Amino acid sequence: MHLFDRRLCFALSAIVLTISLGSLSACSRKTAEEKGAELAAEKVDMVKGIGGVLEAKGSDAAESLTTGMGSVVKGIGKGVEKSGRTISVTPSVETAGLKITKLQNATQSADIVVHGLEAYVVASVDARGKMRVIAYDLLDNEIGRTKVELLRMADEGKYLTIPFDAQVNLESIGRVEFDFQVEAASAK
């Protein structure tokens, strides 16, 4: 190959290389802002498509979600029943020397049917009066209230039966509050 042919070949290679590099840089003359706008438009179109499908099938999805949530709430109620309810007492209970250690659904026998709860009440001193009992649901809304006569001797522990209206759903009870009102004769 002659020197001229080599120079021509080199020159042509340089031109081809320059054109190739120029065309490569020309492929992406968009600014970052323009590229971002295109990408955002693509994502917005995706969201619109998803929205259309949800609109078409939304009622089915909402029904399924509602059913699932109902099952969760029902499960929470059963869990509280199995794990025990929260017991809260006012200062009057402690002042009277009383302590409540357990709470359960009332036991039923052949001749006695009680819709309510039983609380194990321990007395460190003699106590006579009325126990006011308020039942709250899992959202801490009051759902039942009653007063029960209480007589305990010092160092005595027994279950106290707490009847509620038949409309009170015992499984819905999450917290029970106790307040003791001393009988006037024993307050001396």
C-alpha positions as CSV (number, residue, x, y, z in Angstrom):
1,M,0.0,0.0,0.0
2,H,1.3,3.4,-0.9
3,L,1.8,6.2,1.4
4,F,-1.0,8.1,-0.3
5,D,-3.4,5.2,0.1
6,R,-2.6,5.0,3.8
7,R,-3.2,8.7,4.4
8,L,-6.5,8.5,2.5
9,C,-7.5,5.5,4.6
10,F,-6.6,7.2,7.8
11,A,-8.4,10.4,6.8
12,L,-11.5,8.5,5.9
13,S,-11.4,6.6,9.2
14,A,-11.1,9.9,11.1
15,I,-14.1,11.3,9.2
16,V,-16.2,8.2,9.9
17,L,-15.2,8.3,13.5
18,T,-16.1,12.0,13.8
19,I,-19.5,11.5,12.2
20,S,-20.2,8.5,14.4
21,L,-19.3,10.4,17.6
22,G,-21.4,13.4,16.4
23,S,-24.4,11.2,15.7
24,L,-24.1,9.5,19.1
25,S,-24.2,12.8,20.9
26,A,-27.0,14.0,18.7
27,C,-29.2,11.1,19.9
28,S,-29.7,12.7,23.3
29,R,-30.0,16.5,22.8
30,K,-32.9,16.6,25.3
31,T,-32.3,18.3,28.6
32,A,-32.7,16.5,31.9
33,E,-35.9,18.5,32.5
34,E,-37.4,17.3,29.2
35,K,-36.4,13.7,30.0
36,G,-38.0,14.0,33.4
37,A,-41.2,15.4,32.0
38,E,-41.5,12.5,29.6
39,L,-40.9,10.0,32.4
40,A,-43.5,11.7,34.6
41,A,-46.0,11.7,31.8
42,E,-45.5,8.0,31.3
43,K,-46.0,7.3,35.0
44,V,-49.2,9.5,35.1
45,D,-50.5,7.5,32.2
46,M,-49.8,4.3,34.2
47,V,-51.7,5.7,37.2
48,K,-54.6,6.7,35.0
49,G,-54.8,3.1,33.7
50,I,-54.7,1.7,37.2
51,G,-57.4,4.2,38.2
52,G,-59.6,3.1,35.3
53,V,-59.3,-0.6,36.4
54,L,-60.0,0.3,40.0
55,E,-63.0,2.3,39.0
56,A,-64.4,-0.6,37.0
57,K,-63.7,-3.1,39.8
58,G,-63.9,-0.8,42.8
59,S,-67.1,-2.0,44.3
60,D,-65.8,-5.6,44.3
61,A,-62.6,-4.5,45.9
62,A,-64.3,-2.4,48.5
63,E,-66.7,-5.3,49.4
64,S,-63.7,-7.6,49.8
65,L,-61.8,-5.1,51.9
66,T,-64.9,-4.5,54.2
67,T,-65.4,-8.3,54.6
68,G,-61.7,-8.6,55.6
69,M,-61.9,-5.8,58.1
70,G,-65.0,-7.3,59.7
71,S,-63.1,-10.6,60.2
72,V,-60.3,-8.7,61.8
73,V,-62.6,-6.9,64.2
74,K,-64.3,-10.2,65.0
75,G,-61.0,-11.8,65.6
76,I,-59.9,-9.0,67.9
77,G,-63.0,-9.6,70.0
78,K,-62.4,-13.3,70.3
79,G,-58.8,-12.6,71.2
80,V,-59.8,-10.3,74.0
81,E,-62.3,-12.9,75.3
82,K,-59.6,-15.6,75.3
83,S,-56.8,-13.4,76.8
84,G,-59.0,-11.7,79.4
85,R,-60.5,-8.3,79.7
86,T,-58.9,-5.3,81.2
87,I,-59.9,-4.6,84.8
88,S,-59.9,-1.0,86.0
89,V,-60.8,0.2,89.5
90,T,-61.5,3.6,91.0
91,P,-59.7,4.7,94.1
92,S,-62.8,3.8,96.2
93,V,-62.3,0.1,95.5
94,E,-58.7,0.2,96.9
95,T,-59.7,2.4,99.8
96,A,-62.3,-0.2,100.8
97,G,-59.6,-2.8,100.9
98,L,-60.9,-4.7,97.9
99,K,-58.9,-6.2,95.0
100,I,-60.3,-7.6,91.8
101,T,-58.0,-10.3,90.3
102,K,-60.0,-12.1,87.6
103,L,-63.0,-11.5,85.3
104,Q,-64.9,-14.2,83.3
105,N,-68.2,-14.8,81.7
106,A,-70.8,-15.9,84.3
107,T,-71.0,-19.7,84.7
108,Q,-74.4,-21.3,84.0
109,S,-76.1,-24.0,85.9
110,A,-79.2,-26.0,85.3
111,D,-81.4,-23.8,87.6
112,I,-79.5,-20.4,87.3
113,V,-79.0,-18.6,84.0
114,V,-77.2,-15.3,84.3
115,H,-76.2,-13.1,81.4
116,G,-73.2,-11.3,82.7
117,L,-69.8,-11.6,84.2
118,E,-68.2,-12.9,87.4
119,A,-65.4,-11.0,89.1
120,Y,-63.1,-12.6,91.7
121,V,-63.1,-10.0,94.6
122,V,-60.7,-10.3,97.5
123,A,-61.2,-8.3,100.7
124,S,-58.4,-7.4,103.1
125,V,-60.9,-5.9,105.6
126,D,-64.7,-6.2,106.1
127,A,-66.5,-4.5,103.2
128,R,-70.2,-3.9,102.7
129,G,-71.8,-1.8,100.0
130,K,-72.6,-1.6,96.3
131,M,-70.2,-2.3,93.5
132,R,-71.0,-0.2,90.4
133,V,-69.7,-2.0,87.3
134,I,-69.4,-0.4,83.9
135,A,-68.6,-2.4,80.8
136,Y,-66.8,-0.8,77.8
137,D,-66.3,-2.2,74.3
138,L,-63.0,-2.4,72.4
139,L,-63.3,1.2,71.3
140,D,-63.8,2.3,75.0
141,N,-67.5,3.1,74.5
142,E,-69.8,2.3,77.5
143,I,-72.1,-0.7,76.6
144,G,-73.4,-1.8,80.0
145,R,-73.8,-0.6,83.6
146,T,-75.2,-2.2,86.8
147,K,-74.9,-2.1,90.6
148,V,-74.4,-5.2,92.7
149,E,-74.6,-5.7,96.5
150,L,-71.3,-6.8,98.0
151,L,-70.5,-8.3,101.4
152,R,-67.0,-9.6,102.0
153,M,-65.3,-10.4,105.3
154,A,-61.7,-9.7,106.0
155,D,-59.4,-12.1,104.2
156,E,-62.2,-13.5,102.0
157,G,-62.1,-14.0,98.3
158,K,-65.2,-15.0,96.3
159,Y,-66.7,-14.5,92.9
160,L,-69.2,-11.7,92.5
161,T,-71.9,-12.3,89.8
162,I,-72.5,-9.2,87.7
163,P,-75.7,-9.4,85.6
164,F,-76.1,-7.2,82.5
165,D,-79.0,-6.5,80.2
166,A,-79.5,-9.3,77.6
167,Q,-78.6,-6.8,74.8
168,V,-75.0,-6.4,76.1
169,N,-72.8,-8.6,73.9
170,L,-70.4,-10.1,76.4
171,E,-67.8,-10.9,73.6
172,S,-67.6,-7.1,72.9
173,I,-66.5,-6.2,76.4
174,G,-62.9,-5.1,76.4
175,R,-62.6,-3.3,79.7
176,V,-64.7,-3.4,82.9
177,E,-64.5,-0.6,85.5
178,F,-65.4,-1.1,89.2
179,D,-66.4,1.6,91.7
180,F,-67.3,0.8,95.3
181,Q,-69.9,2.7,97.3
182,V,-69.6,1.9,101.1
183,E,-72.9,1.2,102.8
184,A,-73.7,3.9,105.4
185,A,-73.8,1.4,108.4
186,S,-70.4,0.0,107.6
187,A,-68.8,3.4,107.0
188,K,-68.6,4.0,110.8
